Amino acid sequence: MKASELAYKPVGMAMGAVSGVVAGSVFKQVWKKLGHDEDAPDATDEQRTWREVLTAAVLQGAIFAGVKAAVDRGGATATRRLTGTWPG
């Protein structure tokens, strides 16, 4: 394993944690804008419909995946600029 890959690991983990927080915040804002309650439904919430539960889950997954991909790509690009190599 290259030194740049080793150096990227802890940075990548930290960026992953930050991206989770950012994605959660983005999802909450989007969910509110769509006119739903403050909190997204849990799958076991008896008062919520199947449609609402599944819509929330799909939307949340898409937002998390998009934010994670953007943060990972940005981190890899920054690593290449700093070290000259793309992290593995």
HTML snippet that shows the backbone in 3Dmol.js (N, CA, C, O; Angstrom):
<script src="https://3Dmol.org/build/3Dmol-min.js"></script>
<div id="view" style="width:600px;height:400px;position:relative"></div>
<script>
const pdb = `
ATOM      1  N   MET A   1       0.851  -1.178   0.000  1.00  0.00           N
ATOM      2  CA  MET A   1       0.000   0.000   0.000  1.00  0.00           C
ATOM      3  C   MET A   1       0.893   1.236   0.000  1.00  0.00           C
ATOM      4  O   MET A   1       1.870   1.312   0.745  1.00  0.00           O
ATOM      5  N   LYS A   2       0.545   2.194  -0.839  1.00  0.00           N
ATOM      6  CA  LYS A   2       1.331   3.414  -0.962  1.00  0.00           C
ATOM      7  C   LYS A   2       1.102   4.325   0.236  1.00  0.00           C
ATOM      8  O   LYS A   2       0.077   4.245   0.912  1.00  0.00           O
ATOM      9  N   ALA A   3       2.066   5.181   0.482  1.00  0.00           N
ATOM     10  CA  ALA A   3       1.960   6.122   1.601  1.00  0.00           C
ATOM     11  C   ALA A   3       0.773   7.058   1.432  1.00  0.00           C
ATOM     12  O   ALA A   3       0.107   7.406   2.407  1.00  0.00           O
ATOM     13  N   SER A   4       0.506   7.471   0.180  1.00  0.00           N
ATOM     14  CA  SER A   4      -0.621   8.376  -0.056  1.00  0.00           C
ATOM     15  C   SER A   4      -1.952   7.687   0.250  1.00  0.00           C
ATOM     16  O   SER A   4      -2.893   8.326   0.719  1.00  0.00           O
ATOM     17  N   GLU A   5      -2.026   6.378  -0.019  1.00  0.00           N
ATOM     18  CA  GLU A   5      -3.251   5.631   0.297  1.00  0.00           C
ATOM     19  C   GLU A   5      -3.436   5.514   1.805  1.00  0.00           C
ATOM     20  O   GLU A   5      -4.549   5.633   2.317  1.00  0.00           O
ATOM     21  N   LEU A   6      -2.333   5.279   2.507  1.00  0.00           N
ATOM     22  CA  LEU A   6      -2.411   5.201   3.964  1.00  0.00           C
ATOM     23  C   LEU A   6      -2.811   6.537   4.574  1.00  0.00           C
ATOM     24  O   LEU A   6      -3.589   6.590   5.526  1.00  0.00           O
ATOM     25  N   ALA A   7      -2.278   7.601   4.021  1.00  0.00           N
ATOM     26  CA  ALA A   7      -2.602   8.931   4.528  1.00  0.00           C
ATOM     27  C   ALA A   7      -4.053   9.296   4.228  1.00  0.00           C
ATOM     28  O   ALA A   7      -4.676  10.041   4.985  1.00  0.00           O
ATOM     29  N   TYR A   8      -4.590   8.776   3.132  1.00  0.00           N
ATOM     30  CA  TYR A   8      -5.958   9.108   2.739  1.00  0.00           C
ATOM     31  C   TYR A   8      -7.001   8.398   3.598  1.00  0.00           C
ATOM     32  O   TYR A   8      -8.102   8.918   3.778  1.00  0.00           O
ATOM     33  N   LYS A   9      -6.674   7.221   4.130  1.00  0.00           N
ATOM     34  CA  LYS A   9      -7.651   6.425   4.885  1.00  0.00           C
ATOM     35  C   LYS A   9      -8.310   7.206   6.025  1.00  0.00           C
ATOM     36  O   LYS A   9      -9.538   7.291   6.056  1.00  0.00           O
ATOM     37  N   PRO A  10      -7.547   7.780   6.962  1.00  0.00           N
ATOM     38  CA  PRO A  10      -8.221   8.495   8.054  1.00  0.00           C
ATOM     39  C   PRO A  10      -8.958   9.748   7.573  1.00  0.00           C
ATOM     40  O   PRO A  10      -9.997  10.111   8.126  1.00  0.00           O
ATOM     41  N   VAL A  11      -8.429  10.396   6.560  1.00  0.00           N
ATOM     42  CA  VAL A  11      -9.102  11.571   6.002  1.00  0.00           C
ATOM     43  C   VAL A  11     -10.416  11.139   5.360  1.00  0.00           C
ATOM     44  O   VAL A  11     -11.443  11.797   5.531  1.00  0.00           O
ATOM     45  N   GLY A  12     -10.380  10.042   4.628  1.00  0.00           N
ATOM     46  CA  GLY A  12     -11.585   9.526   3.987  1.00  0.00           C
ATOM     47  C   GLY A  12     -12.648   9.134   5.006  1.00  0.00           C
ATOM     48  O   GLY A  12     -13.838   9.363   4.788  1.00  0.00           O
ATOM     49  N   MET A  13     -12.219   8.544   6.116  1.00  0.00           N
ATOM     50  CA  MET A  13     -13.165   8.166   7.164  1.00  0.00           C
ATOM     51  C   MET A  13     -13.804   9.408   7.795  1.00  0.00           C
ATOM     52  O   MET A  13     -15.010   9.432   8.042  1.00  0.00           O
ATOM     53  N   ALA A  14     -13.003  10.422   8.051  1.00  0.00           N
ATOM     54  CA  ALA A  14     -13.530  11.661   8.631  1.00  0.00           C
ATOM     55  C   ALA A  14     -14.501  12.335   7.665  1.00  0.00           C
ATOM     56  O   ALA A  14     -15.552  12.832   8.072  1.00  0.00           O
ATOM     57  N   MET A  15     -14.141  12.346   6.390  1.00  0.00           N
ATOM     58  CA  MET A  15     -15.030  12.946   5.391  1.00  0.00           C
ATOM     59  C   MET A  15     -16.330  12.162   5.283  1.00  0.00           C
ATOM     60  O   MET A  15     -17.389  12.742   5.043  1.00  0.00           O
ATOM     61  N   GLY A  16     -16.254  10.851   5.457  1.00  0.00           N
ATOM     62  CA  GLY A  16     -17.458  10.030   5.429  1.00  0.00           C
ATOM     63  C   GLY A  16     -18.402  10.379   6.560  1.00  0.00           C
ATOM     64  O   GLY A  16     -19.616  10.447   6.368  1.00  0.00           O
ATOM     65  N   ALA A  17     -17.841  10.601   7.743  1.00  0.00           N
ATOM     66  CA  ALA A  17     -18.672  10.982   8.890  1.00  0.00           C
ATOM     67  C   ALA A  17     -19.322  12.342   8.663  1.00  0.00           C
ATOM     68  O   ALA A  17     -20.503  12.530   8.953  1.00  0.00           O
ATOM     69  N   VAL A  18     -18.550  13.279   8.148  1.00  0.00           N
ATOM     70  CA  VAL A  18     -19.089  14.612   7.868  1.00  0.00           C
ATOM     71  C   VAL A  18     -20.166  14.534   6.787  1.00  0.00           C
ATOM     72  O   VAL A  18     -21.189  15.213   6.876  1.00  0.00           O
ATOM     73  N   SER A  19     -19.938  13.716   5.780  1.00  0.00           N
ATOM     74  CA  SER A  19     -20.929  13.609   4.708  1.00  0.00           C
ATOM     75  C   SER A  19     -22.235  13.014   5.229  1.00  0.00           C
ATOM     76  O   SER A  19     -23.307  13.373   4.742  1.00  0.00           O
ATOM     77  N   GLY A  20     -22.168  12.118   6.203  1.00  0.00           N
ATOM     78  CA  GLY A  20     -23.378  11.572   6.803  1.00  0.00           C
ATOM     79  C   GLY A  20     -24.191  12.636   7.514  1.00  0.00           C
ATOM     80  O   GLY A  20     -25.418  12.658   7.418  1.00  0.00           O
ATOM     81  N   VAL A  21     -23.509  13.512   8.223  1.00  0.00           N
ATOM     82  CA  VAL A  21     -24.189  14.606   8.930  1.00  0.00           C
ATOM     83  C   VAL A  21     -24.805  15.572   7.919  1.00  0.00           C
ATOM     84  O   VAL A  21     -25.948  16.000   8.080  1.00  0.00           O
ATOM     85  N   VAL A  22     -24.053  15.910   6.888  1.00  0.00           N
ATOM     86  CA  VAL A  22     -24.553  16.826   5.858  1.00  0.00           C
ATOM     87  C   VAL A  22     -25.758  16.214   5.142  1.00  0.00           C
ATOM     88  O   VAL A  22     -26.765  16.888   4.924  1.00  0.00           O
ATOM     89  N   ALA A  23     -25.652  14.949   4.783  1.00  0.00           N
ATOM     90  CA  ALA A  23     -26.744  14.283   4.077  1.00  0.00           C
ATOM     91  C   ALA A  23     -28.005  14.226   4.950  1.00  0.00           C
ATOM     92  O   ALA A  23     -29.115  14.412   4.452  1.00  0.00           O
ATOM     93  N   GLY A  24     -27.834  13.972   6.226  1.00  0.00           N
ATOM     94  CA  GLY A  24     -28.980  13.955   7.135  1.00  0.00           C
ATOM     95  C   GLY A  24     -29.671  15.304   7.198  1.00  0.00           C
ATOM     96  O   GLY A  24     -30.899  15.389   7.212  1.00  0.00           O
ATOM     97  N   SER A  25     -28.877  16.343   7.236  1.00  0.00           N
ATOM     98  CA  SER A  25     -29.426  17.699   7.274  1.00  0.00           C
ATOM     99  C   SER A  25     -30.145  18.043   5.969  1.00  0.00           C
ATOM    100  O   SER A  25     -31.231  18.622   5.988  1.00  0.00           O
ATOM    101  N   VAL A  26     -29.541  17.688   4.845  1.00  0.00           N
ATOM    102  CA  VAL A  26     -30.159  17.936   3.544  1.00  0.00           C
ATOM    103  C   VAL A  26     -31.484  17.180   3.445  1.00  0.00           C
ATOM    104  O   VAL A  26     -32.485  17.731   2.989  1.00  0.00           O
ATOM    105  N   PHE A  27     -31.485  15.925   3.870  1.00  0.00           N
ATOM    106  CA  PHE A  27     -32.717  15.133   3.806  1.00  0.00           C
ATOM    107  C   PHE A  27     -33.827  15.760   4.647  1.00  0.00           C
ATOM    108  O   PHE A  27     -34.970  15.839   4.199  1.00  0.00           O
ATOM    109  N   LYS A  28     -33.504  16.201   5.850  1.00  0.00           N
ATOM    110  CA  LYS A  28     -34.523  16.820   6.704  1.00  0.00           C
ATOM    111  C   LYS A  28     -35.136  18.048   6.022  1.00  0.00           C
ATOM    112  O   LYS A  28     -36.351  18.243   6.060  1.00  0.00           O
ATOM    113  N   GLN A  29     -34.293  18.866   5.403  1.00  0.00           N
ATOM    114  CA  GLN A  29     -34.780  20.064   4.725  1.00  0.00           C
ATOM    115  C   GLN A  29     -35.661  19.697   3.530  1.00  0.00           C
ATOM    116  O   GLN A  29     -36.717  20.297   3.327  1.00  0.00           O
ATOM    117  N   VAL A  30     -35.231  18.724   2.748  1.00  0.00           N
ATOM    118  CA  VAL A  30     -36.011  18.293   1.585  1.00  0.00           C
ATOM    119  C   VAL A  30     -37.344  17.711   2.042  1.00  0.00           C
ATOM    120  O   VAL A  30     -38.382  17.993   1.444  1.00  0.00           O
ATOM    121  N   TRP A  31     -37.321  16.904   3.094  1.00  0.00           N
ATOM    122  CA  TRP A  31     -38.545  16.281   3.595  1.00  0.00           C
ATOM    123  C   TRP A  31     -39.544  17.353   4.041  1.00  0.00           C
ATOM    124  O   TRP A  31     -40.743  17.242   3.785  1.00  0.00           O
ATOM    125  N   LYS A  32     -39.033  18.391   4.711  1.00  0.00           N
ATOM    126  CA  LYS A  32     -39.914  19.485   5.142  1.00  0.00           C
ATOM    127  C   LYS A  32     -40.474  20.247   3.939  1.00  0.00           C
ATOM    128  O   LYS A  32     -41.649  20.612   3.927  1.00  0.00           O
ATOM    129  N   LYS A  33     -39.640  20.483   2.938  1.00  0.00           N
ATOM    130  CA  LYS A  33     -40.070  21.230   1.744  1.00  0.00           C
ATOM    131  C   LYS A  33     -41.158  20.476   0.984  1.00  0.00           C
ATOM    132  O   LYS A  33     -42.014  21.088   0.345  1.00  0.00           O
ATOM    133  N   LEU A  34     -41.123  19.161   1.055  1.00  0.00           N
ATOM    134  CA  LEU A  34     -42.140  18.364   0.378  1.00  0.00           C
ATOM    135  C   LEU A  34     -43.471  18.393   1.120  1.00  0.00           C
ATOM    136  O   LEU A  34     -44.447  17.784   0.684  1.00  0.00           O
ATOM    137  N   GLY A  35     -43.503  19.108   2.248  1.00  0.00           N
ATOM    138  CA  GLY A  35     -44.747  19.283   2.970  1.00  0.00           C
ATOM    139  C   GLY A  35     -45.057  18.205   3.981  1.00  0.00           C
ATOM    140  O   GLY A  35     -46.200  18.064   4.415  1.00  0.00           O
ATOM    141  N   HIS A  36     -44.058  17.452   4.354  1.00  0.00           N
ATOM    142  CA  HIS A  36     -44.271  16.388   5.322  1.00  0.00           C
ATOM    143  C   HIS A  36     -43.934  16.881   6.726  1.00  0.00           C
ATOM    144  O   HIS A  36     -43.545  18.032   6.923  1.00  0.00           O
ATOM    145  N   ASP A  37     -44.091  15.993   7.684  1.00  0.00           N
ATOM    146  CA  ASP A  37     -43.777  16.320   9.074  1.00  0.00           C
ATOM    147  C   ASP A  37     -42.301  16.665   9.231  1.00  0.00           C
ATOM    148  O   ASP A  37     -41.494  16.497   8.318  1.00  0.00           O
ATOM    149  N   GLU A  38     -41.990  17.146  10.407  1.00  0.00           N
ATOM    150  CA  GLU A  38     -40.612  17.481  10.752  1.00  0.00           C
ATOM    151  C   GLU A  38     -39.687  16.269  10.605  1.00  0.00           C
ATOM    152  O   GLU A  38     -38.581  16.380  10.077  1.00  0.00           O
ATOM    153  N   ASP A  39     -40.152  15.128  11.074  1.00  0.00           N
ATOM    154  CA  ASP A  39     -39.336  13.909  11.037  1.00  0.00           C
ATOM    155  C   ASP A  39     -39.870  12.934  10.001  1.00  0.00           C
ATOM    156  O   ASP A  39     -41.079  12.818   9.797  1.00  0.00           O
ATOM    157  N   ALA A  40     -38.955  12.242   9.356  1.00  0.00           N
ATOM    158  CA  ALA A  40     -39.352  11.209   8.406  1.00  0.00           C
ATOM    159  C   ALA A  40     -39.901  10.014   9.179  1.00  0.00           C
ATOM    160  O   ALA A  40     -39.527   9.793  10.331  1.00  0.00           O
ATOM    161  N   PRO A  41     -40.777   9.251   8.557  1.00  0.00           N
ATOM    162  CA  PRO A  41     -41.370   8.121   9.260  1.00  0.00           C
ATOM    163  C   PRO A  41     -40.396   6.958   9.422  1.00  0.00           C
ATOM    164  O   PRO A  41     -39.541   6.711   8.572  1.00  0.00           O
ATOM    165  N   ASP A  42     -40.552   6.260  10.530  1.00  0.00           N
ATOM    166  CA  ASP A  42     -39.844   4.996  10.711  1.00  0.00           C
ATOM    167  C   ASP A  42     -40.648   3.914  10.002  1.00  0.00           C
ATOM    168  O   ASP A  42     -41.859   4.046   9.824  1.00  0.00           O
ATOM    169  N   ALA A  43     -39.982   2.866   9.608  1.00  0.00           N
ATOM    170  CA  ALA A  43     -40.662   1.776   8.913  1.00  0.00           C
ATOM    171  C   ALA A  43     -41.729   1.122   9.787  1.00  0.00           C
ATOM    172  O   ALA A  43     -42.688   0.555   9.265  1.00  0.00           O
ATOM    173  N   THR A  44     -41.578   1.193  11.088  1.00  0.00           N
ATOM    174  CA  THR A  44     -42.533   0.554  11.992  1.00  0.00           C
ATOM    175  C   THR A  44     -43.579   1.512  12.544  1.00  0.00           C
ATOM    176  O   THR A  44     -44.333   1.156  13.449  1.00  0.00           O
ATOM    177  N   ASP A  45     -43.628   2.725  12.004  1.00  0.00           N
ATOM    178  CA  ASP A  45     -44.610   3.710  12.456  1.00  0.00           C
ATOM    179  C   ASP A  45     -45.988   3.328  11.903  1.00  0.00           C
ATOM    180  O   ASP A  45     -46.243   3.458  10.706  1.00  0.00           O
ATOM    181  N   GLU A  46     -46.851   2.866  12.769  1.00  0.00           N
ATOM    182  CA  GLU A  46     -48.157   2.359  12.364  1.00  0.00           C
ATOM    183  C   GLU A  46     -49.049   3.449  11.768  1.00  0.00           C
ATOM    184  O   GLU A  46     -49.945   3.149  10.979  1.00  0.00           O
ATOM    185  N   GLN A  47     -48.818   4.683  12.131  1.00  0.00           N
ATOM    186  CA  GLN A  47     -49.664   5.790  11.671  1.00  0.00           C
ATOM    187  C   GLN A  47     -49.325   6.258  10.258  1.00  0.00           C
ATOM    188  O   GLN A  47     -50.089   7.017   9.660  1.00  0.00           O
ATOM    189  N   ARG A  48     -48.213   5.823   9.728  1.00  0.00           N
ATOM    190  CA  ARG A  48     -47.771   6.260   8.398  1.00  0.00           C
ATOM    191  C   ARG A  48     -48.143   5.223   7.349  1.00  0.00           C
ATOM    192  O   ARG A  48     -48.233   4.030   7.641  1.00  0.00           O
ATOM    193  N   THR A  49     -48.359   5.691   6.128  1.00  0.00           N
ATOM    194  CA  THR A  49     -48.717   4.791   5.031  1.00  0.00           C
ATOM    195  C   THR A  49     -47.469   4.136   4.440  1.00  0.00           C
ATOM    196  O   THR A  49     -46.345   4.593   4.647  1.00  0.00           O
ATOM    197  N   TRP A  50     -47.700   3.055   3.701  1.00  0.00           N
ATOM    198  CA  TRP A  50     -46.603   2.400   2.996  1.00  0.00           C
ATOM    199  C   TRP A  50     -45.937   3.388   2.045  1.00  0.00           C
ATOM    200  O   TRP A  50     -44.710   3.459   1.964  1.00  0.00           O
ATOM    201  N   ARG A  51     -46.748   4.138   1.337  1.00  0.00           N
ATOM    202  CA  ARG A  51     -46.211   5.092   0.356  1.00  0.00           C
ATOM    203  C   ARG A  51     -45.284   6.101   1.024  1.00  0.00           C
ATOM    204  O   ARG A  51     -44.198   6.380   0.516  1.00  0.00           O
ATOM    205  N   GLU A  52     -45.709   6.644   2.155  1.00  0.00           N
ATOM    206  CA  GLU A  52     -44.900   7.645   2.841  1.00  0.00           C
ATOM    207  C   GLU A  52     -43.596   7.054   3.373  1.00  0.00           C
ATOM    208  O   GLU A  52     -42.536   7.668   3.252  1.00  0.00           O
ATOM    209  N   VAL A  53     -43.677   5.867   3.957  1.00  0.00           N
ATOM    210  CA  VAL A  53     -42.480   5.214   4.496  1.00  0.00           C
ATOM    211  C   VAL A  53     -41.487   4.894   3.378  1.00  0.00           C
ATOM    212  O   VAL A  53     -40.293   5.162   3.508  1.00  0.00           O
ATOM    213  N   LEU A  54     -41.981   4.325   2.290  1.00  0.00           N
ATOM    214  CA  LEU A  54     -41.078   3.956   1.194  1.00  0.00           C
ATOM    215  C   LEU A  54     -40.532   5.175   0.460  1.00  0.00           C
ATOM    216  O   LEU A  54     -39.373   5.181   0.044  1.00  0.00           O
ATOM    217  N   THR A  55     -41.354   6.202   0.299  1.00  0.00           N
ATOM    218  CA  THR A  55     -40.872   7.434  -0.327  1.00  0.00           C
ATOM    219  C   THR A  55     -39.740   8.047   0.497  1.00  0.00           C
ATOM    220  O   THR A  55     -38.721   8.464  -0.053  1.00  0.00           O
ATOM    221  N   ALA A  56     -39.921   8.100   1.803  1.00  0.00           N
ATOM    222  CA  ALA A  56     -38.887   8.658   2.673  1.00  0.00           C
ATOM    223  C   ALA A  56     -37.606   7.849   2.584  1.00  0.00           C
ATOM    224  O   ALA A  56     -36.514   8.414   2.525  1.00  0.00           O
ATOM    225  N   ALA A  57     -37.735   6.527   2.573  1.00  0.00           N
ATOM    226  CA  ALA A  57     -36.546   5.670   2.529  1.00  0.00           C
ATOM    227  C   ALA A  57     -35.780   5.825   1.217  1.00  0.00           C
ATOM    228  O   ALA A  57     -34.552   5.912   1.214  1.00  0.00           O
ATOM    229  N   VAL A  58     -36.504   5.859   0.116  1.00  0.00           N
ATOM    230  CA  VAL A  58     -35.856   6.008  -1.196  1.00  0.00           C
ATOM    231  C   VAL A  58     -35.195   7.381  -1.316  1.00  0.00           C
ATOM    232  O   VAL A  58     -34.060   7.490  -1.780  1.00  0.00           O
ATOM    233  N   LEU A  59     -35.897   8.409  -0.903  1.00  0.00           N
ATOM    234  CA  LEU A  59     -35.349   9.767  -0.963  1.00  0.00           C
ATOM    235  C   LEU A  59     -34.112   9.895  -0.082  1.00  0.00           C
ATOM    236  O   LEU A  59     -33.105  10.474  -0.492  1.00  0.00           O
ATOM    237  N   GLN A  60     -34.194   9.355   1.122  1.00  0.00           N
ATOM    238  CA  GLN A  60     -33.053   9.424   2.037  1.00  0.00           C
ATOM    239  C   GLN A  60     -31.856   8.676   1.465  1.00  0.00           C
ATOM    240  O   GLN A  60     -30.728   9.163   1.534  1.00  0.00           O
ATOM    241  N   GLY A  61     -32.093   7.501   0.904  1.00  0.00           N
ATOM    242  CA  GLY A  61     -31.000   6.727   0.306  1.00  0.00           C
ATOM    243  C   GLY A  61     -30.347   7.457  -0.861  1.00  0.00           C
ATOM    244  O   GLY A  61     -29.123   7.463  -0.992  1.00  0.00           O
ATOM    245  N   ALA A  62     -31.162   8.067  -1.699  1.00  0.00           N
ATOM    246  CA  ALA A  62     -30.621   8.795  -2.848  1.00  0.00           C
ATOM    247  C   ALA A  62     -29.792   9.994  -2.399  1.00  0.00           C
ATOM    248  O   ALA A  62     -28.727  10.257  -2.958  1.00  0.00           O
ATOM    249  N   ILE A  63     -30.271  10.711  -1.404  1.00  0.00           N
ATOM    250  CA  ILE A  63     -29.532  11.882  -0.916  1.00  0.00           C
ATOM    251  C   ILE A  63     -28.221  11.444  -0.277  1.00  0.00           C
ATOM    252  O   ILE A  63     -27.177  12.042  -0.538  1.00  0.00           O
ATOM    253  N   PHE A  64     -28.262  10.409   0.554  1.00  0.00           N
ATOM    254  CA  PHE A  64     -27.037   9.933   1.191  1.00  0.00           C
ATOM    255  C   PHE A  64     -26.025   9.460   0.151  1.00  0.00           C
ATOM    256  O   PHE A  64     -24.838   9.772   0.252  1.00  0.00           O
ATOM    257  N   ALA A  65     -26.485   8.712  -0.842  1.00  0.00           N
ATOM    258  CA  ALA A  65     -25.571   8.218  -1.878  1.00  0.00           C
ATOM    259  C   ALA A  65     -24.971   9.369  -2.686  1.00  0.00           C
ATOM    260  O   ALA A  65     -23.779   9.360  -2.993  1.00  0.00           O
ATOM    261  N   GLY A  66     -25.785  10.345  -3.025  1.00  0.00           N
ATOM    262  CA  GLY A  66     -25.289  11.484  -3.793  1.00  0.00           C
ATOM    263  C   GLY A  66     -24.274  12.315  -3.030  1.00  0.00           C
ATOM    264  O   GLY A  66     -23.241  12.700  -3.579  1.00  0.00           O
ATOM    265  N   VAL A  67     -24.565  12.592  -1.763  1.00  0.00           N
ATOM    266  CA  VAL A  67     -23.629  13.367  -0.945  1.00  0.00           C
ATOM    267  C   VAL A  67     -22.332  12.589  -0.739  1.00  0.00           C
ATOM    268  O   VAL A  67     -21.243  13.158  -0.826  1.00  0.00           O
ATOM    269  N   LYS A  68     -22.446  11.297  -0.468  1.00  0.00           N
ATOM    270  CA  LYS A  68     -21.248  10.478  -0.251  1.00  0.00           C
ATOM    271  C   LYS A  68     -20.377  10.446  -1.507  1.00  0.00           C
ATOM    272  O   LYS A  68     -19.157  10.586  -1.425  1.00  0.00           O
ATOM    273  N   ALA A  69     -21.006  10.262  -2.665  1.00  0.00           N
ATOM    274  CA  ALA A  69     -20.249  10.235  -3.918  1.00  0.00           C
ATOM    275  C   ALA A  69     -19.549  11.566  -4.169  1.00  0.00           C
ATOM    276  O   ALA A  69     -18.394  11.589  -4.594  1.00  0.00           O
ATOM    277  N   ALA A  70     -20.240  12.670  -3.909  1.00  0.00           N
ATOM    278  CA  ALA A  70     -19.631  13.989  -4.110  1.00  0.00           C
ATOM    279  C   ALA A  70     -18.457  14.210  -3.171  1.00  0.00           C
ATOM    280  O   ALA A  70     -17.414  14.716  -3.586  1.00  0.00           O
ATOM    281  N   VAL A  71     -18.620  13.835  -1.914  1.00  0.00           N
ATOM    282  CA  VAL A  71     -17.540  14.019  -0.935  1.00  0.00           C
ATOM    283  C   VAL A  71     -16.361  13.094  -1.249  1.00  0.00           C
ATOM    284  O   VAL A  71     -15.210  13.526  -1.184  1.00  0.00           O
ATOM    285  N   ASP A  72     -16.627  11.835  -1.585  1.00  0.00           N
ATOM    286  CA  ASP A  72     -15.550  10.898  -1.930  1.00  0.00           C
ATOM    287  C   ASP A  72     -14.784  11.352  -3.165  1.00  0.00           C
ATOM    288  O   ASP A  72     -13.555  11.295  -3.204  1.00  0.00           O
ATOM    289  N   ARG A  73     -15.522  11.800  -4.165  1.00  0.00           N
ATOM    290  CA  ARG A  73     -14.877  12.256  -5.399  1.00  0.00           C
ATOM    291  C   ARG A  73     -14.043  13.504  -5.144  1.00  0.00           C
ATOM    292  O   ARG A  73     -12.924  13.626  -5.642  1.00  0.00           O
ATOM    293  N   GLY A  74     -14.598  14.431  -4.363  1.00  0.00           N
ATOM    294  CA  GLY A  74     -13.847  15.639  -4.021  1.00  0.00           C
ATOM    295  C   GLY A  74     -12.585  15.329  -3.235  1.00  0.00           C
ATOM    296  O   GLY A  74     -11.536  15.930  -3.469  1.00  0.00           O
ATOM    297  N   GLY A  75     -12.686  14.385  -2.298  1.00  0.00           N
ATOM    298  CA  GLY A  75     -11.520  13.992  -1.521  1.00  0.00           C
ATOM    299  C   GLY A  75     -10.454  13.327  -2.369  1.00  0.00           C
ATOM    300  O   GLY A  75      -9.263  13.584  -2.191  1.00  0.00           O
ATOM    301  N   ALA A  76     -10.874  12.477  -3.287  1.00  0.00           N
ATOM    302  CA  ALA A  76      -9.918  11.813  -4.172  1.00  0.00           C
ATOM    303  C   ALA A  76      -9.236  12.819  -5.101  1.00  0.00           C
ATOM    304  O   ALA A  76      -8.034  12.734  -5.352  1.00  0.00           O
ATOM    305  N   THR A  77     -10.016  13.764  -5.601  1.00  0.00           N
ATOM    306  CA  THR A  77      -9.453  14.801  -6.472  1.00  0.00           C
ATOM    307  C   THR A  77      -8.453  15.664  -5.708  1.00  0.00           C
ATOM    308  O   THR A  77      -7.382  15.983  -6.224  1.00  0.00           O
ATOM    309  N   ALA A  78      -8.798  16.038  -4.487  1.00  0.00           N
ATOM    310  CA  ALA A  78      -7.883  16.842  -3.671  1.00  0.00           C
ATOM    311  C   ALA A  78      -6.608  16.057  -3.350  1.00  0.00           C
ATOM    312  O   ALA A  78      -5.515  16.623  -3.343  1.00  0.00           O
ATOM    313  N   THR A  79      -6.746  14.779  -3.090  1.00  0.00           N
ATOM    314  CA  THR A  79      -5.577  13.943  -2.802  1.00  0.00           C
ATOM    315  C   THR A  79      -4.654  13.883  -4.009  1.00  0.00           C
ATOM    316  O   THR A  79      -3.435  13.969  -3.864  1.00  0.00           O
ATOM    317  N   ARG A  80      -5.228  13.737  -5.201  1.00  0.00           N
ATOM    318  CA  ARG A  80      -4.386  13.703  -6.400  1.00  0.00           C
ATOM    319  C   ARG A  80      -3.659  15.025  -6.605  1.00  0.00           C
ATOM    320  O   ARG A  80      -2.496  15.047  -7.008  1.00  0.00           O
ATOM    321  N   ARG A  81      -4.353  16.130  -6.325  1.00  0.00           N
ATOM    322  CA  ARG A  81      -3.705  17.431  -6.469  1.00  0.00           C
ATOM    323  C   ARG A  81      -2.542  17.599  -5.488  1.00  0.00           C
ATOM    324  O   ARG A  81      -1.507  18.176  -5.819  1.00  0.00           O
ATOM    325  N   LEU A  82      -2.741  17.079  -4.271  1.00  0.00           N
ATOM    326  CA  LEU A  82      -1.697  17.233  -3.246  1.00  0.00           C
ATOM    327  C   LEU A  82      -0.544  16.257  -3.400  1.00  0.00           C
ATOM    328  O   LEU A  82       0.614  16.606  -3.170  1.00  0.00           O
ATOM    329  N   THR A  83      -0.873  15.014  -3.795  1.00  0.00           N
ATOM    330  CA  THR A  83       0.165  13.981  -3.811  1.00  0.00           C
ATOM    331  C   THR A  83       0.575  13.530  -5.208  1.00  0.00           C
ATOM    332  O   THR A  83       1.630  12.922  -5.388  1.00  0.00           O
ATOM    333  N   GLY A  84      -0.271  13.833  -6.200  1.00  0.00           N
ATOM    334  CA  GLY A  84       0.023  13.392  -7.556  1.00  0.00           C
ATOM    335  C   GLY A  84      -0.479  12.002  -7.865  1.00  0.00           C
ATOM    336  O   GLY A  84      -0.329  11.529  -8.992  1.00  0.00           O
ATOM    337  N   THR A  85      -1.079  11.330  -6.880  1.00  0.00           N
ATOM    338  CA  THR A  85      -1.615   9.991  -7.120  1.00  0.00           C
ATOM    339  C   THR A  85      -3.079   9.928  -6.687  1.00  0.00           C
ATOM    340  O   THR A  85      -3.514  10.604  -5.755  1.00  0.00           O
ATOM    341  N   TRP A  86      -3.808   9.091  -7.402  1.00  0.00           N
ATOM    342  CA  TRP A  86      -5.224   8.880  -7.081  1.00  0.00           C
ATOM    343  C   TRP A  86      -5.310   7.833  -5.976  1.00  0.00           C
ATOM    344  O   TRP A  86      -4.682   6.780  -6.085  1.00  0.00           O
ATOM    345  N   PRO A  87      -6.071   8.096  -4.915  1.00  0.00           N
ATOM    346  CA  PRO A  87      -6.166   7.115  -3.838  1.00  0.00           C
ATOM    347  C   PRO A  87      -6.866   5.844  -4.321  1.00  0.00           C
ATOM    348  O   PRO A  87      -7.812   5.902  -5.107  1.00  0.00           O
ATOM    349  N   GLY A  88      -6.385   4.701  -3.840  1.00  0.00           N
ATOM    350  CA  GLY A  88      -6.857   3.396  -4.285  1.00  0.00           C
ATOM    351  C   GLY A  88      -8.159   3.047  -3.784  1.00  0.00           C
ATOM    352  O   GLY A  88      -8.669   1.968  -4.089  1.00  0.00           O
TER     353      GLY A  88
END
`;
const viewer = $3Dmol.createViewer("view");
viewer.addModel(pdb, "pdb");
viewer.setStyle({}, {cartoon: {color: "spectrum"}});
viewer.zoomTo();
viewer.render();
</script>
